[in-house]
Amino acid sequence: MKEYKNLKVGDRVELVHMDDSLTKLKPGDKGTIYKIDDYEELIWVKWDTGEKLALIKGYDKYRIINN
């Protein structure tokens, strides 16, 4: 997916939307990408809340917040 080609480990992201009832993450939470799994289309994030949870490419919504 072209929209993900610019992502790299170390990028900061902000969660916009995630449909996962098992997490306490909410819109506005921020984190740092620590792994990108192109095969399974997962973007692994260490969230500032202390949680480690992947974003699913093309499903979860987020924005890059690098300055």
Residue frames as a rotation matrix with the C-alpha (Angstrom) as fourth column:
MET 1
0.578 0.816 0.000 0.00
0.816 -0.578 0.000 0.00
0.000 0.000 -1.000 0.00
LYS 2
0.019 -0.631 0.776 1.56
0.606 -0.610 -0.511 3.24
0.795 0.480 0.371 -1.14
GLU 3
0.599 0.306 0.740 0.40
-0.239 -0.814 0.530 5.28
0.764 -0.494 -0.414 1.85
TYR 4
0.974 -0.209 0.091 2.64
-0.020 0.318 0.948 3.24
-0.227 -0.925 0.306 4.17
LYS 5
0.582 -0.795 0.170 5.86
0.684 0.366 -0.631 3.36
0.439 0.484 0.757 2.19
ASN 6
0.138 -0.532 0.835 6.96
-0.156 -0.845 -0.512 6.57
0.978 -0.059 -0.199 3.94
LEU 7
0.894 0.208 0.398 6.70
-0.417 0.056 0.907 5.03
0.166 -0.977 0.137 7.41
LYS 8
0.034 -0.898 -0.438 9.86
-0.096 0.434 -0.896 4.07
0.995 0.073 -0.071 9.22
VAL 9
0.317 -0.048 -0.947 10.93
0.867 0.419 0.269 2.81
0.384 -0.907 0.174 12.61
GLY 10
-0.667 -0.545 -0.508 11.19
0.727 -0.623 -0.287 5.76
-0.160 -0.561 0.812 14.99
ASP 11
-0.637 0.523 0.567 8.27
0.039 -0.712 0.701 7.70
0.770 0.468 0.433 13.47
ARG 12
-0.896 0.436 -0.077 5.80
0.017 -0.141 -0.990 9.16
-0.443 -0.889 0.119 15.96
VAL 13
-0.655 0.752 0.071 2.10
0.248 0.125 0.961 8.49
0.713 0.647 -0.268 15.39
GLU 14
-0.782 0.554 0.287 -1.17
-0.545 -0.384 -0.745 9.63
-0.302 -0.739 0.602 16.93
LEU 15
-0.796 0.547 0.261 -4.13
0.568 0.823 0.009 7.27
-0.210 0.155 -0.965 17.09
VAL 16
-0.780 0.621 -0.075 -7.23
-0.598 -0.705 0.382 8.50
0.184 0.343 0.921 15.27
HIS 17
0.348 0.924 0.162 -9.41
-0.938 0.344 0.051 5.36
-0.008 -0.169 0.986 15.38
MET 18
-0.794 -0.486 -0.366 -9.05
-0.474 0.871 -0.131 1.71
0.382 0.070 -0.921 16.38
ASP 19
0.363 0.932 -0.002 -11.81
-0.801 0.313 0.511 -0.89
0.477 -0.184 0.860 16.77
ASP 20
-0.321 -0.499 -0.805 -10.24
0.112 0.824 -0.555 -3.04
0.941 -0.268 -0.208 19.50
SER 21
0.608 0.702 0.370 -12.25
-0.311 -0.218 0.925 -3.59
0.730 -0.678 0.086 22.67
LEU 22
0.730 -0.360 -0.581 -9.29
0.636 0.670 0.384 -5.21
0.250 -0.649 0.718 24.45
THR 23
-0.403 -0.905 0.139 -7.14
0.795 -0.421 -0.437 -2.07
0.453 -0.066 0.889 24.56
LYS 24
0.274 0.432 -0.859 -7.39
0.800 -0.599 -0.047 1.06
-0.535 -0.674 -0.510 26.66
LEU 25
-0.813 -0.580 0.053 -5.93
0.493 -0.636 0.594 3.16
-0.311 0.509 0.803 23.83
LYS 26
0.345 0.922 -0.175 -8.11
0.667 -0.372 -0.646 6.06
-0.661 0.106 -0.743 22.75
PRO 27
0.530 -0.120 0.840 -8.03
0.712 -0.475 -0.517 8.67
0.460 0.872 -0.166 19.99
GLY 28
0.811 -0.309 0.497 -5.24
-0.384 -0.922 0.054 11.14
0.441 -0.234 -0.866 20.62
ASP 29
0.739 -0.598 0.310 -2.86
-0.009 0.452 0.892 8.63
-0.674 -0.662 0.328 22.23
LYS 30
0.641 -0.614 -0.461 0.67
-0.740 -0.335 -0.584 8.86
0.204 0.715 -0.669 20.82
GLY 31
0.705 -0.463 0.538 3.45
0.039 0.782 0.622 6.37
-0.708 -0.418 0.569 20.31
THR 32
0.022 -0.819 -0.574 6.62
-0.895 -0.272 0.354 5.45
-0.446 0.506 -0.739 18.44
ILE 33
0.871 0.237 -0.431 6.87
-0.446 0.748 -0.491 2.85
0.206 0.620 0.757 15.67
TYR 34
0.131 -0.862 0.490 9.37
-0.777 0.218 0.590 0.14
-0.615 -0.459 -0.641 16.62
LYS 35
-0.719 -0.341 0.606 8.70
0.087 0.821 0.565 -2.48
-0.689 0.459 -0.561 13.94
ILE 36
0.030 0.711 -0.702 6.98
-0.906 -0.277 -0.319 -2.64
-0.421 0.646 0.637 10.56
ASP 37
-0.541 -0.094 0.836 5.78
0.050 0.988 0.144 -6.07
-0.840 0.120 -0.529 9.42
ASP 38
-0.489 0.315 -0.814 4.95
-0.839 -0.425 0.340 -5.76
-0.239 0.849 0.472 5.72
TYR 39
-0.911 0.114 -0.396 4.08
-0.067 0.907 0.416 -9.45
0.407 0.406 -0.818 5.43
GLU 40
-0.468 0.761 -0.448 1.28
0.883 0.418 -0.213 -9.31
0.025 -0.496 -0.868 8.02
GLU 41
-0.194 0.341 0.920 0.61
0.390 -0.833 0.391 -5.60
0.900 0.435 0.029 7.36
LEU 42
0.696 0.339 -0.633 1.20
0.701 -0.129 0.702 -4.56
0.157 -0.932 -0.327 10.97
ILE 43
0.042 -0.642 0.766 2.78
-0.029 -0.767 -0.641 -1.39
0.999 0.004 -0.051 12.30
TRP 44
0.270 0.014 -0.963 4.06
0.860 0.446 0.248 -2.12
0.433 -0.895 0.109 15.81
VAL 45
0.124 -0.095 0.988 3.92
-0.132 -0.988 -0.079 0.85
0.983 -0.121 -0.135 18.17
LYS 46
-0.490 -0.226 -0.842 5.24
0.840 0.136 -0.525 1.47
0.233 -0.965 0.123 21.68
TRP 47
0.341 0.739 0.582 2.48
0.437 -0.672 0.598 3.72
0.832 0.051 -0.552 22.95
ASP 48
-0.463 -0.521 0.717 3.28
-0.296 -0.671 -0.679 6.44
0.835 -0.527 0.156 25.48
THR 49
0.463 0.726 0.509 0.71
-0.791 0.079 0.607 4.75
0.400 -0.683 0.611 27.77
GLY 50
-0.265 -0.642 0.720 3.15
-0.831 0.531 0.167 1.83
-0.490 -0.553 -0.674 28.13
GLU 51
0.515 0.553 0.655 1.20
-0.110 0.800 -0.589 -0.50
-0.850 0.231 0.473 25.87
LYS 52
-0.726 -0.618 -0.302 2.76
-0.448 0.091 0.889 -2.22
-0.523 0.781 -0.343 22.85
LEU 53
0.112 0.838 0.535 0.12
0.298 0.485 -0.822 -2.78
-0.948 0.251 -0.195 20.20
ALA 54
-0.809 -0.440 0.389 0.16
0.451 -0.041 0.892 -2.94
-0.376 0.897 0.231 16.42
LEU 55
-0.069 0.728 -0.682 -1.85
-0.606 -0.574 -0.551 -0.83
-0.792 0.376 0.481 14.03
ILE 56
-0.071 0.123 0.990 -3.36
0.598 0.799 -0.056 -2.82
-0.798 0.588 -0.130 11.17
LYS 57
-0.878 -0.337 -0.340 -2.53
-0.058 -0.630 0.774 -1.26
-0.475 0.699 0.534 7.81
GLY 58
-0.829 0.558 -0.028 -5.63
-0.094 -0.090 0.991 -0.13
0.551 0.825 0.127 5.95
TYR 59
-0.013 0.850 -0.527 -7.91
0.677 0.395 0.621 -0.68
0.736 -0.349 -0.580 8.96
ASP 60
0.262 0.017 -0.965 -6.76
0.883 -0.407 0.232 1.37
-0.389 -0.913 -0.122 11.95
LYS 61
0.629 0.024 0.777 -6.55
0.460 -0.817 -0.347 5.12
0.627 0.576 -0.525 11.49
TYR 62
0.370 -0.604 -0.706 -3.59
0.730 -0.281 0.624 7.20
-0.575 -0.746 0.337 12.66
ARG 63
0.942 -0.197 0.273 -1.56
0.056 -0.708 -0.704 10.18
0.332 0.679 -0.655 11.64
ILE 64
0.101 -0.978 -0.180 2.18
0.908 0.165 -0.385 10.77
0.406 -0.125 0.905 11.59
ILE 65
0.953 0.293 -0.078 3.20
0.293 -0.826 0.482 13.50
0.077 -0.482 -0.873 14.02
ASN 66
0.047 -0.997 -0.056 6.92
0.986 0.037 0.160 13.86
-0.157 -0.063 0.986 13.30
ASN 67
0.783 0.172 -0.597 8.08
0.198 -0.980 -0.024 17.46
-0.589 -0.100 -0.802 13.56
